[in-house]
Every structure is written in structure tokens, then in C-alpha cells.
Amino acid sequence: MSRTAIVIGAGIGGLATAVALRQEGWDVEVRERAAARPTTGTSLGLWPGGLRALDALGLGATVRGLSREAARGRFVRSDGTLIGTVDMPELRRRAGDAVRVVSRPALHAVLTDALGDGSVHYGQRVTGTAALAADHEVVVAADGLRSSARTTLFGPAHRPRYSGVSCWHGTVALDVPDMTESWGARARFGVTPRAGGQAHWFACAPAPERAHHPEGELAAVRARFGTWHEGVRQVLDRLAETESTHGPEAAAPHRNDLYDLAKPLPSYVSGRVALVGDAAHAMTPDLGCGACEALIDGVTLARELAARHRVEDALSAYDATRRRPTQRLARAARLMNRAVHTRKRVAPVRDTAMRLFLAVGRPPA
């Protein structure tokens, strides 16, 4: 008789866990509160560790075919002068793989298709884990930043905390070879290549939580970044062309306030419930590794469950393997967020520190 698991949430971490468990012979059901799989979303950086997790799922080649390799990473100031570069070929040599960029909907579709039709039940909100744990050997809580499972198991002290920074993002028809991040006084603007001759862009700056510009979010981005260097203005010009041709809604960026956890969790497991992805270690996107860590969570959890007969032993091993490294990354992302959005008079020190790190540091693998 096959073992049974239920996954709450069909994001990257939940789907990766479900695929990995299915490959180990488990009977897996996924419940997702959204009405359907996403068709829009950001670009995701896939570092070598995330690609290795996809390889373990048998999906690495497929995702590589849908993604684009990042040939170079550049950090520049708001006037376009160079802070430093990331040596992508050297990273590939050390880690054995490239850094790739894939759209979230494309990665989501690959993982969903690997599960097969009928495995994900959309439009189902799950508010408690006790009843599920009574009917399944394992409950995987992959219900994201505002995880109700996390609150139920560990209390409101581990709620999401607003970082003080908002992020606007979108996609434009622009073929760029490099990942570029521009830093100004308390703000930054990033552009990443995307398959199909497109680019994903994002803009981050301090803003009141849940506040909205009276003239729209595109106006907010123009007001904050319209005087930056040519590469940023090129993106804004493409958005203006889109607005002119297809209307303001087509050019309007998405806006997300950036959060992490107010307090790190004391454990990623409770009884026969395991938390993965943002439910376990929500972090600001400053290191660009959240999706990778969710993939690794899923593969690790399934591996431990396959290697141990007792579920409790497997979940304990998962917690021991994943909690400390992911919480270190969350702390590092928080520090990076604060450093990038520092006061104007401190920005030169910030830029110098980043230049020295890029010269002697080791990019994450």
C-alpha cells in the first residue's frame, strides 16, 4: 500500500515536494486556494543548487530549455558608472553549472505537468492541519508568506514583517544579455534577461505599506527612476510605448511590498507537519534565491522520507538539514535589503563594500 501525503499550496515549493514524493511512490494530493495555475509572474534566478534539485526531479533539462543563461551580472550606480561585475563563467566553473533565468509561470507549468492531471485541486482553502494529519502520514505546509499553517503551529510571533520597501515589476520586449542591478540613494532598479527576446525588470524603493500612487504605479516608477541612466530609461521608454499602443493597463507594473518573518521559526516541523518554502523561511528577494531554496526543500524532504521508516525521524532530519542554512540566507537577505536602501550619505560606503566583495568574494552556488 502506498504512503499518503497532502500538500497545502501549489507554489514552487509545494509542487516540487509533491513531484519528489510521487517519484518515491507516495500517493500525493495538492490543495491550492487559487482558482487556477498562474499565467503571469516574475522571472526567477536559478542558481546551481536549484538546478541540481530540478535534475533530481528529472526536470532539469526541460527547465534549461525554457530558461536563459545569465552571461554576466553587473552592478552600476544610478548614473550608469560601474560598481562591479559577477564573474558568471568562474561561477560556472566552481559550481558545475550556470545561473539561469526562467519565468515563474514556465517553471510552475513544468512542475504541475510533471504531477499529471487531477493532482492539484484548485480553489480549496485549507485553514487547519490537525484533521489532515489524522488522515495522512505527512502534511506539507507550502502555503506561502502568510501561511495559516505556520500561525496555527507556531503562533502569531512568526508573522510576516514589512521590510519598509516596495517592489514594482513587469516584463518588456527588450533583449538584454546581462543581469544588471542599478543602485541609487535608497533605491535600485534591476533588469534580467528572459527567453523570447524579453526582459524582466524590477524597481525597489522605501514606501508606506500598501500605499498606492494617486496617478498609478507606473507614475510612481517614473517619478522615482525617470532620471537614472540610459539602461533604466530604455525600460521606461518601452513601457511608455506599450502604454501608448495597448493602453495603461498593459504597461502597469505589479507592485509587491517586501516581507520576511518577524521572528525565525524554532523548527520547520511539528508532529507530522513539515513547512517548506516561504511558509518556513520567507525572505526578501535580495539574494534572488527564494525559489531555489523552495526546490531544495522539496527534494530534501522527499529524500529523508524515503530513507527513513518513521515519519517523525525523517521530518527531524529535514529540519536539521534545512533550517539553519535557510535562516542564514534570510538574515543575509535582510541585511542586503537594508544596505541597498541605505541613506544617501552612506551609499558610497555601500558601493565600495560591494565592489570589494565582488572582487574577492565567492558568489553563492
Secondary structure, 3 states (H helix, E strand, C coil): CCCEEEEECCCHHHHHHHHHHHHCCCEEEEEECCCCCCCCCCEEEECHHHHHHHHHCCCHHHHHHHCEECCCEEEEECCCCEEEEECHHHHHHHHCCCCEEEEHHHHHHHHHHHHCCCCEEECCCCCCCHHHHHHCCEEEECCCCCCHHHHHHHCHHHCEEEEEEEEEEEEECCCCCCEEEEEECCEEEEEEEECCCEEEEEEEEECCCCCCCCCCHHHHHHHHHCCCCHHHHHHHHHHHHHHHHHCHHHHCCEEEEEEEECCCCCCCEECCEEECCHHHHCCCHHHCCHHHHHHHHHHHHHHHHHHCCCHHHHHHHHHHHHHHHHHHHHHHHHHHHHHHCCCHHHHHHHHHHHHHHHHHCCCCC
